[in-house]
Amino acid sequence: MLAFDLYRPRVRPALAVVTDPPVARFARAPYLRAVAAYLAVRALGVAMLAVMAAPRDLPLLERLSAWDGWWYLQIAEHNYTGVAEPLDAAGELFPAAPMGFFPLYPGAMRVLGEIGLPLLAAGLIVSTVAGVVAACGLQRIGERVGGQRVGLVLVVLWAGAPMSITQSMVYTESLFVALAAWSLVGVLERRFGMAAVCCVFAGLTRSTAVVLVAVVVVAAVLAAVRGRGRERWRLLGWAAIAPAGLAGYWSFVAVRTGSLTGWQDIERRGWGVEWDFGREAAEYTVRLLTREGSRFETLVLFVTVAAVVLGVVMIANRLPWSLVAYGIGVAVLAIGTAGFPQMRARFLLPAFVLLLPIAVGLAKRRPSTAVAAAGAFVLFGCWYSAHSLTAWKYGI
């Protein structure tokens, strides 16, 4: 009997591994849960778009490649010089317009196209894979802030946020957030090599990277000040490398256009987009509050105000400064830029960290409460996205 008692503890762990049900193993795999939740929410978003597009005779694939998607498909197929009839905001021929779009996303599409995939399928694959990588990054950030539940809720909220449909379109949101999230993970974990490299590629994806560059550079320099010897120089080296993608592309456009502000000039003429310190946003807000505006425009204002409030809550909750600076920086960039006020929900999507206060709050609630609240948020966000691409058509 004694021999059996001594032997039994050695057998139990092995039996536990063999008989451990798949569901239990899945429950202990936070990244698998994050990916599954992300794909489930995105499937719901695409399904809702399909349901709302069908009565209007709008083909689903055409909706998933609309607006900016057309430009990325053209650039992937013809490069920057072969886009068919590029026009500016006034409808006049503007050959430089394609350079308003950054090269990493259409470049990735082109690579997949070279192996035989249709470019539309290539774009959707790039967005989907990037979204999965982004979900893992958000899970990691959430874990650093408040644990695995916070990470999972953050993934669900971002996957179902207003204008989250762009994560499943030929758009750059998924790719940029994937790079930004893992860059911020690098900052939080003091892995500045990873932070800088991801930052370089983010700078080749969209101009929003200017905020990420600032955060990574400041974090690396602060770490260098506290460092010593070779470590200090290594950190300063990563700080110098981080802006290379954004600065490199802007320099390329400057050379091609013959103007130091070439990219900004293209944005201004091509789409009427320029930095105005929030004047247009203020006028937009006053107009909606004092005069008539559509119900959907009012929702855009609601999303904008919510972003501002969440930024304040992040400060009050003393979340890591790098996350606070990035989230508020992206929000300031979105609100302070004139051109498309009705698209502000999409411009705020890369500010995913603004959802952290909600994720932290829901993670502390009972599972049933958290699921109900997150579900309501996702349903609203998916409807908002589908409505923007079908009924209203100006939120994208």
C-alpha atoms as a printed R data frame, in Angstrom:
    type eleno elety resid chain resno       x      y       z
1   ATOM     1    CA   MET     A     1   0.000  0.000   0.000
2   ATOM     2    CA   LEU     A     2   2.856  2.330   0.884
3   ATOM     3    CA   ALA     A     3   4.548  1.580  -2.429
4   ATOM     4    CA   PHE     A     4   1.323  2.418  -4.271
5   ATOM     5    CA   ASP     A     5   0.932  5.732  -2.403
6   ATOM     6    CA   LEU     A     6   4.473  6.713  -3.285
7   ATOM     7    CA   TYR     A     7   3.947  5.836  -6.932
8   ATOM     8    CA   ARG     A     8   0.546  7.468  -7.381
9   ATOM     9    CA   PRO     A     9   1.697 11.153  -7.359
10  ATOM    10    CA   ARG     A    10   4.035 10.413 -10.248
11  ATOM    11    CA   VAL     A    11   1.185  8.984 -12.351
12  ATOM    12    CA   ARG     A    12  -1.324 11.795 -11.784
13  ATOM    13    CA   PRO     A    13   0.421 14.525 -13.805
14  ATOM    14    CA   ALA     A    14   0.823 12.224 -16.793
15  ATOM    15    CA   LEU     A    15  -2.811 11.201 -16.655
16  ATOM    16    CA   ALA     A    16  -3.823 14.845 -16.332
17  ATOM    17    CA   VAL     A    17  -2.001 15.680 -19.542
18  ATOM    18    CA   VAL     A    18  -3.501 12.750 -21.420
19  ATOM    19    CA   THR     A    19  -7.060 13.258 -20.230
20  ATOM    20    CA   ASP     A    20  -7.023 17.068 -20.241
21  ATOM    21    CA   PRO     A    21  -9.955 17.988 -22.530
22  ATOM    22    CA   PRO     A    22  -9.254 20.223 -25.548
23  ATOM    23    CA   VAL     A    23 -11.610 22.880 -24.177
24  ATOM    24    CA   ALA     A    24  -9.551 23.143 -21.001
25  ATOM    25    CA   ARG     A    25  -6.313 23.439 -22.951
26  ATOM    26    CA   PHE     A    26  -7.903 26.108 -25.162
27  ATOM    27    CA   ALA     A    27  -8.986 28.046 -22.065
28  ATOM    28    CA   ARG     A    28  -5.344 28.272 -21.015
29  ATOM    29    CA   ALA     A    29  -4.201 29.575 -24.415
30  ATOM    30    CA   PRO     A    30  -4.837 33.337 -24.341
31  ATOM    31    CA   TYR     A    31  -3.553 33.993 -27.846
32  ATOM    32    CA   LEU     A    32  -5.727 31.268 -29.344
33  ATOM    33    CA   ARG     A    33  -8.736 32.735 -27.553
34  ATOM    34    CA   ALA     A    34  -7.844 36.200 -28.786
35  ATOM    35    CA   VAL     A    35  -7.537 35.042 -32.404
36  ATOM    36    CA   ALA     A    36 -10.768 33.035 -32.225
37  ATOM    37    CA   ALA     A    37 -12.650 35.972 -30.714
38  ATOM    38    CA   TYR     A    38 -11.223 38.364 -33.284
39  ATOM    39    CA   LEU     A    39 -12.160 36.181 -36.255
40  ATOM    40    CA   ALA     A    40 -15.642 35.545 -34.841
41  ATOM    41    CA   VAL     A    41 -16.346 39.263 -34.435
42  ATOM    42    CA   ARG     A    42 -14.970 40.064 -37.871
43  ATOM    43    CA   ALA     A    43 -17.111 37.311 -39.420
44  ATOM    44    CA   LEU     A    44 -20.133 38.923 -37.773
45  ATOM    45    CA   GLY     A    45 -19.128 42.325 -39.147
46  ATOM    46    CA   VAL     A    46 -18.749 41.043 -42.706
47  ATOM    47    CA   ALA     A    47 -22.021 39.126 -42.436
48  ATOM    48    CA   MET     A    48 -23.842 42.261 -41.302
49  ATOM    49    CA   LEU     A    49 -22.343 44.179 -44.222
50  ATOM    50    CA   ALA     A    50 -23.522 41.462 -46.620
51  ATOM    51    CA   VAL     A    51 -27.053 41.581 -45.176
52  ATOM    52    CA   MET     A    52 -27.242 45.375 -45.515
53  ATOM    53    CA   ALA     A    53 -25.616 45.450 -48.964
54  ATOM    54    CA   ALA     A    54 -27.813 42.802 -50.604
55  ATOM    55    CA   PRO     A    55 -31.119 44.800 -50.674
56  ATOM    56    CA   ARG     A    56 -29.229 47.717 -52.232
57  ATOM    57    CA   ASP     A    57 -27.698 45.543 -54.977
58  ATOM    58    CA   LEU     A    58 -24.191 46.294 -53.735
59  ATOM    59    CA   PRO     A    59 -21.797 43.353 -54.318
60  ATOM    60    CA   LEU     A    60 -20.006 42.387 -51.110
61  ATOM    61    CA   LEU     A    61 -16.536 42.183 -52.673
62  ATOM    62    CA   GLU     A    62 -17.038 45.581 -54.283
63  ATOM    63    CA   ARG     A    63 -17.833 47.031 -50.850
64  ATOM    64    CA   LEU     A    64 -14.764 45.374 -49.322
65  ATOM    65    CA   SER     A    65 -12.545 47.044 -51.925
66  ATOM    66    CA   ALA     A    66 -14.302 50.415 -52.135
67  ATOM    67    CA   TRP     A    67 -12.820 53.910 -51.815
68  ATOM    68    CA   ASP     A    68  -9.150 53.646 -50.728
69  ATOM    69    CA   GLY     A    69  -9.232 49.991 -51.699
70  ATOM    70    CA   TRP     A    70  -9.383 51.002 -55.361
71  ATOM    71    CA   TRP     A    71  -6.187 53.012 -54.980
72  ATOM    72    CA   TYR     A    72  -4.332 50.172 -53.257
73  ATOM    73    CA   LEU     A    73  -5.397 47.711 -55.941
74  ATOM    74    CA   GLN     A    74  -4.231 50.107 -58.662
75  ATOM    75    CA   ILE     A    75  -0.879 50.749 -56.964
76  ATOM    76    CA   ALA     A    76  -0.313 47.034 -56.350
77  ATOM    77    CA   GLU     A    77  -0.930 46.306 -60.032
78  ATOM    78    CA   HIS     A    78   0.607 49.324 -61.753
79  ATOM    79    CA   ASN     A    79   2.945 50.919 -59.160
80  ATOM    80    CA   TYR     A    80   2.680 54.632 -58.441
81  ATOM    81    CA   THR     A    81   3.078 55.753 -62.040
82  ATOM    82    CA   GLY     A    82   0.468 53.538 -63.703
83  ATOM    83    CA   VAL     A    83  -2.737 54.317 -61.795
84  ATOM    84    CA   ALA     A    84  -5.625 54.869 -64.214
85  ATOM    85    CA   GLU     A    85  -6.726 58.522 -64.292
86  ATOM    86    CA   PRO     A    86  -5.777 59.660 -60.770
87  ATOM    87    CA   LEU     A    87  -7.918 62.669 -59.877
88  ATOM    88    CA   ASP     A    88  -7.709 65.352 -57.222
89  ATOM    89    CA   ALA     A    89 -10.488 66.710 -55.014
90  ATOM    90    CA   ALA     A    90 -11.666 68.988 -57.828
91  ATOM    91    CA   GLY     A    91 -11.913 66.094 -60.286
92  ATOM    92    CA   GLU     A    92  -8.857 67.175 -62.282
93  ATOM    93    CA   LEU     A    93  -6.069 64.855 -63.390
94  ATOM    94    CA   PHE     A    94  -3.425 64.618 -60.649
95  ATOM    95    CA   PRO     A    95  -0.605 62.143 -61.466
96  ATOM    96    CA   ALA     A    96   1.042 62.576 -58.045
97  ATOM    97    CA   ALA     A    97  -2.112 61.520 -56.151
98  ATOM    98    CA   PRO     A    98  -1.141 57.825 -55.764
99  ATOM    99    CA   MET     A    99   1.873 58.840 -53.663
100 ATOM   100    CA   GLY     A   100  -0.544 59.911 -50.964
101 ATOM   101    CA   PHE     A   101  -0.794 56.192 -50.147
102 ATOM   102    CA   PHE     A   102   2.086 54.517 -48.325
103 ATOM   103    CA   PRO     A   103   3.868 51.552 -49.973
104 ATOM   104    CA   LEU     A   104   3.966 48.660 -47.483
105 ATOM   105    CA   TYR     A   105   0.365 47.473 -47.855
106 ATOM   106    CA   PRO     A   106   0.178 47.508 -51.682
107 ATOM   107    CA   GLY     A   107   3.696 46.054 -51.727
108 ATOM   108    CA   ALA     A   108   2.546 43.083 -49.647
109 ATOM   109    CA   MET     A   109  -0.422 42.654 -51.993
110 ATOM   110    CA   ARG     A   110   1.898 42.700 -54.986
111 ATOM   111    CA   VAL     A   111   4.106 39.979 -53.476
112 ATOM   112    CA   LEU     A   112   1.088 37.694 -53.063
113 ATOM   113    CA   GLY     A   113  -0.052 38.615 -56.556
114 ATOM   114    CA   GLU     A   114   3.291 37.456 -57.955
115 ATOM   115    CA   ILE     A   115   2.566 33.924 -56.726
116 ATOM   116    CA   GLY     A   116  -0.732 33.834 -58.590
117 ATOM   117    CA   LEU     A   117  -3.316 35.244 -56.190
118 ATOM   118    CA   PRO     A   118  -5.810 37.799 -57.527
119 ATOM   119    CA   LEU     A   119  -4.906 41.171 -56.049
120 ATOM   120    CA   LEU     A   120  -8.278 41.568 -54.354
121 ATOM   121    CA   ALA     A   121  -7.843 38.227 -52.613
122 ATOM   122    CA   ALA     A   122  -4.268 39.219 -51.751
123 ATOM   123    CA   GLY     A   123  -5.455 42.434 -50.101
124 ATOM   124    CA   LEU     A   124  -8.098 40.658 -48.060
125 ATOM   125    CA   ILE     A   125  -5.574 38.023 -46.970
126 ATOM   126    CA   VAL     A   126  -3.050 40.670 -45.908
127 ATOM   127    CA   SER     A   127  -5.737 42.464 -43.887
128 ATOM   128    CA   THR     A   128  -6.962 39.257 -42.248
129 ATOM   129    CA   VAL     A   129  -3.515 37.936 -41.328
130 ATOM   130    CA   ALA     A   130  -2.478 41.363 -40.068
131 ATOM   131    CA   GLY     A   131  -5.666 41.511 -38.002
132 ATOM   132    CA   VAL     A   132  -4.780 38.190 -36.363
133 ATOM   133    CA   VAL     A   133  -1.287 39.504 -35.547
134 ATOM   134    CA   ALA     A   134  -2.856 42.702 -34.200
135 ATOM   135    CA   ALA     A   135  -5.215 40.687 -32.000
136 ATOM   136    CA   CYS     A   136  -2.242 38.896 -30.440
137 ATOM   137    CA   GLY     A   137  -0.545 42.243 -29.833
138 ATOM   138    CA   LEU     A   138  -3.650 43.673 -28.166
139 ATOM   139    CA   GLN     A   139  -3.906 40.543 -26.017
140 ATOM   140    CA   ARG     A   140  -0.319 41.062 -24.888
141 ATOM   141    CA   ILE     A   141  -0.897 44.737 -24.074
142 ATOM   142    CA   GLY     A   142  -4.066 43.921 -22.156
143 ATOM   143    CA   GLU     A   143  -2.220 41.288 -20.141
144 ATOM   144    CA   ARG     A   144   0.475 43.821 -19.254
145 ATOM   145    CA   VAL     A   145  -2.158 46.277 -18.036
146 ATOM   146    CA   GLY     A   146  -4.607 44.057 -16.172
147 ATOM   147    CA   GLY     A   147  -4.375 40.367 -17.042
148 ATOM   148    CA   GLN     A   148  -5.600 37.923 -19.667
149 ATOM   149    CA   ARG     A   149  -9.275 38.873 -19.386
150 ATOM   150    CA   VAL     A   150  -8.443 42.505 -20.080
151 ATOM   151    CA   GLY     A   151  -6.516 41.439 -23.169
152 ATOM   152    CA   LEU     A   152  -9.378 39.319 -24.495
153 ATOM   153    CA   VAL     A   153 -11.973 42.047 -23.922
154 ATOM   154    CA   LEU     A   154  -9.706 44.596 -25.596
155 ATOM   155    CA   VAL     A   155  -9.440 42.365 -28.676
156 ATOM   156    CA   VAL     A   156 -13.224 41.962 -28.859
157 ATOM   157    CA   LEU     A   157 -13.866 45.690 -28.463
158 ATOM   158    CA   TRP     A   158 -11.335 46.659 -31.139
159 ATOM   159    CA   ALA     A   159 -12.592 43.970 -33.548
160 ATOM   160    CA   GLY     A   160 -16.132 45.334 -33.208
161 ATOM   161    CA   ALA     A   161 -15.464 49.068 -32.866
162 ATOM   162    CA   PRO     A   162 -17.154 51.617 -35.164
163 ATOM   163    CA   MET     A   163 -15.580 51.332 -38.647
164 ATOM   164    CA   SER     A   164 -13.914 48.027 -37.710
165 ATOM   165    CA   ILE     A   165 -15.109 46.752 -41.100
166 ATOM   166    CA   THR     A   166 -11.921 48.304 -42.522
167 ATOM   167    CA   GLN     A   167 -10.037 45.489 -40.769
168 ATOM   168    CA   SER     A   168 -11.653 43.154 -43.301
169 ATOM   169    CA   MET     A   169 -11.260 45.452 -46.306
170 ATOM   170    CA   VAL     A   170  -8.438 46.400 -48.657
171 ATOM   171    CA   TYR     A   171  -7.393 49.041 -46.131
172 ATOM   172    CA   THR     A   172  -4.340 49.576 -43.920
173 ATOM   173    CA   GLU     A   173  -5.972 49.614 -40.480
174 ATOM   174    CA   SER     A   174  -5.176 45.981 -39.594
175 ATOM   175    CA   LEU     A   175  -1.589 46.134 -40.834
176 ATOM   176    CA   PHE     A   176  -0.844 49.395 -39.093
177 ATOM   177    CA   VAL     A   177  -2.374 48.324 -35.780
178 ATOM   178    CA   ALA     A   178  -0.487 45.017 -35.909
179 ATOM   179    CA   LEU     A   179   2.795 46.912 -36.209
180 ATOM   180    CA   ALA     A   180   1.811 49.618 -33.711
181 ATOM   181    CA   ALA     A   181   0.627 47.104 -31.106
182 ATOM   182    CA   TRP     A   182   3.811 45.055 -31.179
183 ATOM   183    CA   SER     A   183   5.902 48.212 -31.209
184 ATOM   184    CA   LEU     A   184   4.145 49.313 -28.023
185 ATOM   185    CA   VAL     A   185   4.675 45.843 -26.558
186 ATOM   186    CA   GLY     A   186   8.372 46.383 -27.215
187 ATOM   187    CA   VAL     A   187   8.266 49.696 -25.344
188 ATOM   188    CA   LEU     A   188   6.366 48.217 -22.390
189 ATOM   189    CA   GLU     A   189   8.776 45.281 -22.137
190 ATOM   190    CA   ARG     A   190  11.893 47.375 -22.844
191 ATOM   191    CA   ARG     A   191  12.575 45.414 -26.027
192 ATOM   192    CA   PHE     A   192  13.478 48.485 -28.033
193 ATOM   193    CA   GLY     A   193  14.861 46.587 -30.998
194 ATOM   194    CA   MET     A   194  11.432 45.080 -31.651
195 ATOM   195    CA   ALA     A   195   9.757 48.431 -30.948
196 ATOM   196    CA   ALA     A   196  11.987 50.271 -33.427
197 ATOM   197    CA   VAL     A   197  11.725 47.691 -36.225
198 ATOM   198    CA   CYS     A   198   7.924 47.539 -35.982
199 ATOM   199    CA   CYS     A   199   7.905 51.339 -35.912
200 ATOM   200    CA   VAL     A   200   9.929 51.492 -39.140
201 ATOM   201    CA   PHE     A   201   7.411 49.305 -40.962
202 ATOM   202    CA   ALA     A   202   4.474 51.187 -39.431
203 ATOM   203    CA   GLY     A   203   5.996 54.334 -40.933
204 ATOM   204    CA   LEU     A   204   5.754 52.693 -44.346
205 ATOM   205    CA   THR     A   205   2.060 51.945 -43.781
206 ATOM   206    CA   ARG     A   206   0.357 55.245 -42.933
207 ATOM   207    CA   SER     A   207   1.087 58.732 -41.633
208 ATOM   208    CA   THR     A   208  -0.465 57.964 -38.245
209 ATOM   209    CA   ALA     A   209   2.940 56.463 -37.496
210 ATOM   210    CA   VAL     A   210   4.180 59.955 -36.629
211 ATOM   211    CA   VAL     A   211   2.637 59.465 -33.169
212 ATOM   212    CA   LEU     A   212   4.140 56.008 -32.752
213 ATOM   213    CA   VAL     A   213   7.559 57.299 -33.810
214 ATOM   214    CA   ALA     A   214   7.408 60.013 -31.158
215 ATOM   215    CA   VAL     A   215   6.497 57.513 -28.424
216 ATOM   216    CA   VAL     A   216   9.186 54.994 -29.375
217 ATOM   217    CA   VAL     A   217  11.910 57.631 -29.729
218 ATOM   218    CA   VAL     A   218  11.096 59.292 -26.390
219 ATOM   219    CA   ALA     A   219  10.895 55.926 -24.596
220 ATOM   220    CA   ALA     A   220  14.226 54.768 -26.042
221 ATOM   221    CA   VAL     A   221  15.960 58.059 -25.202
222 ATOM   222    CA   LEU     A   222  14.627 57.999 -21.631
223 ATOM   223    CA   ALA     A   223  15.874 54.440 -21.250
224 ATOM   224    CA   ALA     A   224  19.243 55.510 -22.669
225 ATOM   225    CA   VAL     A   225  19.534 58.306 -20.122
226 ATOM   226    CA   ARG     A   226  19.172 55.723 -17.371
227 ATOM   227    CA   GLY     A   227  21.469 53.241 -19.140
228 ATOM   228    CA   ARG     A   228  25.223 52.912 -19.144
229 ATOM   229    CA   GLY     A   229  28.009 52.302 -21.592
230 ATOM   230    CA   ARG     A   230  27.164 50.182 -24.627
231 ATOM   231    CA   GLU     A   231  23.540 49.804 -23.593
232 ATOM   232    CA   ARG     A   232  23.084 53.577 -23.787
233 ATOM   233    CA   TRP     A   233  24.474 53.758 -27.317
234 ATOM   234    CA   ARG     A   234  22.424 50.752 -28.374
235 ATOM   235    CA   LEU     A   235  19.219 52.414 -27.159
236 ATOM   236    CA   LEU     A   236  20.097 55.683 -28.877
237 ATOM   237    CA   GLY     A   237  20.687 53.680 -32.046
238 ATOM   238    CA   TRP     A   238  17.177 52.211 -31.873
239 ATOM   239    CA   ALA     A   239  15.807 55.717 -31.271
240 ATOM   240    CA   ALA     A   240  17.544 56.892 -34.438
241 ATOM   241    CA   ILE     A   241  16.245 53.952 -36.479
242 ATOM   242    CA   ALA     A   242  12.570 54.201 -35.429
243 ATOM   243    CA   PRO     A   243  11.659 57.181 -37.695
244 ATOM   244    CA   ALA     A   244  13.367 55.675 -40.764
245 ATOM   245    CA   GLY     A   245  10.235 54.307 -42.453
246 ATOM   246    CA   LEU     A   246   8.112 57.435 -42.196
247 ATOM   247    CA   ALA     A   247  10.988 59.838 -42.866
248 ATOM   248    CA   GLY     A   248  12.203 57.686 -45.741
249 ATOM   249    CA   TYR     A   249   8.877 57.647 -47.556
250 ATOM   250    CA   TRP     A   250   8.230 61.332 -46.984
251 ATOM   251    CA   SER     A   251  11.721 62.025 -48.353
252 ATOM   252    CA   PHE     A   252  11.008 59.872 -51.399
253 ATOM   253    CA   VAL     A   253   7.838 61.845 -52.124
254 ATOM   254    CA   ALA     A   254   9.682 65.123 -51.553
255 ATOM   255    CA   VAL     A   255  12.283 64.163 -54.138
256 ATOM   256    CA   ARG     A   256   9.657 62.996 -56.650
257 ATOM   257    CA   THR     A   257   7.565 66.163 -56.269
258 ATOM   258    CA   GLY     A   258  10.411 68.628 -55.798
259 ATOM   259    CA   SER     A   259   8.868 69.947 -52.577
260 ATOM   260    CA   LEU     A   260   9.908 69.396 -48.954
261 ATOM   261    CA   THR     A   261   6.214 69.192 -48.077
262 ATOM   262    CA   GLY     A   262   5.399 67.000 -51.056
263 ATOM   263    CA   TRP     A   263   3.274 64.430 -49.249
264 ATOM   264    CA   GLN     A   264   1.324 67.086 -47.339
265 ATOM   265    CA   ASP     A   265   0.770 68.968 -50.618
266 ATOM   266    CA   ILE     A   266  -0.635 65.813 -52.200
267 ATOM   267    CA   GLU     A   267  -3.027 65.294 -49.299
268 ATOM   268    CA   ARG     A   268  -4.186 68.899 -49.485
269 ATOM   269    CA   ARG     A   269  -4.829 68.940 -53.244
270 ATOM   270    CA   GLY     A   270  -5.940 65.345 -53.584
271 ATOM   271    CA   TRP     A   271  -8.391 65.137 -50.701
272 ATOM   272    CA   GLY     A   272  -8.461 68.511 -48.987
273 ATOM   273    CA   VAL     A   273  -6.759 66.988 -45.946
274 ATOM   274    CA   GLU     A   274  -4.498 69.210 -43.848
275 ATOM   275    CA   TRP     A   275  -3.653 69.981 -40.234
276 ATOM   276    CA   ASP     A   276  -5.807 72.859 -38.942
277 ATOM   277    CA   PHE     A   277  -5.464 72.483 -35.151
278 ATOM   278    CA   GLY     A   278  -9.047 71.214 -34.867
279 ATOM   279    CA   ARG     A   279 -10.811 74.240 -36.363
280 ATOM   280    CA   GLU     A   280 -12.914 72.139 -38.731
281 ATOM   281    CA   ALA     A   281 -13.758 69.718 -35.904
282 ATOM   282    CA   ALA     A   282 -14.946 72.613 -33.745
283 ATOM   283    CA   GLU     A   283 -17.083 74.050 -36.559
284 ATOM   284    CA   TYR     A   284 -18.488 70.574 -37.256
285 ATOM   285    CA   THR     A   285 -19.434 70.197 -33.589
286 ATOM   286    CA   VAL     A   286 -21.074 73.631 -33.372
287 ATOM   287    CA   ARG     A   287 -23.044 72.977 -36.551
288 ATOM   288    CA   LEU     A   288 -24.431 69.704 -35.254
289 ATOM   289    CA   LEU     A   289 -25.296 71.151 -31.849
290 ATOM   290    CA   THR     A   290 -26.904 74.362 -33.097
291 ATOM   291    CA   ARG     A   291 -28.269 73.480 -36.521
292 ATOM   292    CA   GLU     A   292 -29.572 70.475 -38.377
293 ATOM   293    CA   GLY     A   293 -27.404 67.469 -39.047
294 ATOM   294    CA   SER     A   294 -28.036 63.867 -39.996
295 ATOM   295    CA   ARG     A   295 -28.415 61.273 -37.261
296 ATOM   296    CA   PHE     A   296 -25.324 59.503 -38.493
297 ATOM   297    CA   GLU     A   297 -23.269 62.695 -38.285
298 ATOM   298    CA   THR     A   298 -24.405 62.946 -34.677
299 ATOM   299    CA   LEU     A   299 -23.072 59.434 -34.082
300 ATOM   300    CA   VAL     A   300 -19.716 60.524 -35.517
301 ATOM   301    CA   LEU     A   301 -19.677 63.348 -32.979
302 ATOM   302    CA   PHE     A   302 -20.580 60.886 -30.212
303 ATOM   303    CA   VAL     A   303 -17.659 58.617 -31.144
304 ATOM   304    CA   THR     A   304 -15.300 61.602 -31.175
305 ATOM   305    CA   VAL     A   305 -16.425 62.804 -27.753
306 ATOM   306    CA   ALA     A   306 -16.139 59.255 -26.414
307 ATOM   307    CA   ALA     A   307 -12.524 59.122 -27.594
308 ATOM   308    CA   VAL     A   308 -11.731 62.350 -25.740
309 ATOM   309    CA   VAL     A   309 -13.382 61.082 -22.563
310 ATOM   310    CA   LEU     A   310 -11.534 57.771 -22.737
311 ATOM   311    CA   GLY     A   311  -8.244 59.638 -23.126
312 ATOM   312    CA   VAL     A   312  -8.975 61.556 -19.918
313 ATOM   313    CA   VAL     A   313  -9.884 58.309 -18.144
314 ATOM   314    CA   MET     A   314  -6.588 56.764 -19.249
315 ATOM   315    CA   ILE     A   315  -4.738 59.625 -17.600
316 ATOM   316    CA   ALA     A   316  -6.856 59.389 -14.443
317 ATOM   317    CA   ASN     A   317  -6.241 55.636 -14.185
318 ATOM   318    CA   ARG     A   318  -2.475 56.172 -14.538
319 ATOM   319    CA   LEU     A   319  -2.030 53.673 -17.332
320 ATOM   320    CA   PRO     A   320   1.509 53.344 -18.758
321 ATOM   321    CA   TRP     A   321   2.574 56.703 -20.177
322 ATOM   322    CA   SER     A   322   3.519 55.208 -23.553
323 ATOM   323    CA   LEU     A   323  -0.015 53.877 -24.076
324 ATOM   324    CA   VAL     A   324  -1.587 57.130 -22.899
325 ATOM   325    CA   ALA     A   325   0.663 59.224 -25.150
326 ATOM   326    CA   TYR     A   326   0.002 57.012 -28.173
327 ATOM   327    CA   GLY     A   327  -3.787 56.897 -27.716
328 ATOM   328    CA   ILE     A   328  -4.192 60.608 -27.052
329 ATOM   329    CA   GLY     A   329  -1.702 61.445 -29.804
330 ATOM   330    CA   VAL     A   330  -3.665 59.517 -32.435
331 ATOM   331    CA   ALA     A   331  -6.907 61.103 -31.204
332 ATOM   332    CA   VAL     A   332  -5.395 64.607 -31.417
333 ATOM   333    CA   LEU     A   333  -4.137 63.844 -34.921
334 ATOM   334    CA   ALA     A   334  -7.583 62.632 -36.001
335 ATOM   335    CA   ILE     A   335  -9.445 65.573 -34.460
336 ATOM   336    CA   GLY     A   336  -6.926 68.223 -35.461
337 ATOM   337    CA   THR     A   337  -6.839 67.260 -39.154
338 ATOM   338    CA   ALA     A   338  -9.335 68.835 -41.544
339 ATOM   339    CA   GLY     A   339 -10.772 67.129 -44.584
340 ATOM   340    CA   PHE     A   340 -13.231 64.370 -43.724
341 ATOM   341    CA   PRO     A   341 -14.900 64.986 -40.340
342 ATOM   342    CA   GLN     A   342 -17.490 62.302 -41.048
343 ATOM   343    CA   MET     A   343 -14.687 59.722 -41.287
344 ATOM   344    CA   ARG     A   344 -13.289 60.431 -37.836
345 ATOM   345    CA   ALA     A   345 -14.377 57.064 -36.425
346 ATOM   346    CA   ARG     A   346 -12.094 55.337 -38.945
347 ATOM   347    CA   PHE     A   347  -9.217 57.679 -38.181
348 ATOM   348    CA   LEU     A   348  -9.645 56.862 -34.483
349 ATOM   349    CA   LEU     A   349  -9.507 53.105 -35.027
350 ATOM   350    CA   PRO     A   350  -5.668 52.962 -34.753
351 ATOM   351    CA   ALA     A   351  -6.034 54.525 -31.272
352 ATOM   352    CA   PHE     A   352  -7.012 51.087 -29.964
353 ATOM   353    CA   VAL     A   353  -5.500 51.733 -26.534
354 ATOM   354    CA   LEU     A   354  -8.323 54.203 -25.820
355 ATOM   355    CA   LEU     A   355 -10.504 51.115 -25.332
356 ATOM   356    CA   LEU     A   356  -8.351 49.923 -22.413
357 ATOM   357    CA   PRO     A   357 -10.406 51.661 -19.668
358 ATOM   358    CA   ILE     A   358 -13.541 49.910 -20.954
359 ATOM   359    CA   ALA     A   359 -11.709 46.583 -21.189
360 ATOM   360    CA   VAL     A   360 -10.376 46.914 -17.644
361 ATOM   361    CA   GLY     A   361 -13.828 47.811 -16.323
362 ATOM   362    CA   LEU     A   362 -15.597 44.931 -18.080
363 ATOM   363    CA   ALA     A   363 -12.919 42.423 -17.048
364 ATOM   364    CA   LYS     A   364 -13.771 43.137 -13.407
365 ATOM   365    CA   ARG     A   365 -17.465 42.404 -13.909
366 ATOM   366    CA   ARG     A   366 -19.232 39.074 -13.880
367 ATOM   367    CA   PRO     A   367 -18.733 37.133 -17.114
368 ATOM   368    CA   SER     A   368 -22.410 37.465 -18.040
369 ATOM   369    CA   THR     A   369 -22.298 41.254 -17.592
370 ATOM   370    CA   ALA     A   370 -19.054 41.549 -19.549
371 ATOM   371    CA   VAL     A   371 -20.373 39.407 -22.407
372 ATOM   372    CA   ALA     A   372 -23.639 41.362 -22.600
373 ATOM   373    CA   ALA     A   373 -21.913 44.759 -22.599
374 ATOM   374    CA   ALA     A   374 -19.214 43.734 -25.072
375 ATOM   375    CA   GLY     A   375 -21.849 42.103 -27.277
376 ATOM   376    CA   ALA     A   376 -23.922 45.287 -27.381
377 ATOM   377    CA   PHE     A   377 -20.806 47.305 -28.249
378 ATOM   378    CA   VAL     A   378 -19.885 44.896 -31.046
379 ATOM   379    CA   LEU     A   379 -23.378 44.911 -32.524
380 ATOM   380    CA   PHE     A   380 -23.410 48.704 -32.563
381 ATOM   381    CA   GLY     A   381 -19.935 48.890 -34.091
382 ATOM   382    CA   CYS     A   382 -20.738 46.334 -36.801
383 ATOM   383    CA   TRP     A   383 -23.961 48.121 -37.681
384 ATOM   384    CA   TYR     A   384 -22.145 51.473 -37.774
385 ATOM   385    CA   SER     A   385 -19.567 49.977 -40.145
386 ATOM   386    CA   ALA     A   386 -22.112 48.345 -42.437
387 ATOM   387    CA   HIS     A   387 -24.255 51.497 -42.513
388 ATOM   388    CA   SER     A   388 -21.203 53.561 -43.513
389 ATOM   389    CA   LEU     A   389 -20.592 51.339 -46.538
390 ATOM   390    CA   THR     A   390 -24.174 50.875 -47.668
391 ATOM   391    CA   ALA     A   391 -26.745 53.415 -46.512
392 ATOM   392    CA   TRP     A   392 -24.698 56.525 -45.746
393 ATOM   393    CA   LYS     A   393 -21.498 55.860 -47.773
394 ATOM   394    CA   TYR     A   394 -19.587 58.850 -46.365
395 ATOM   395    CA   GLY     A   395 -18.119 57.396 -43.166
396 ATOM   396    CA   ILE     A   396 -15.391 55.419 -44.890
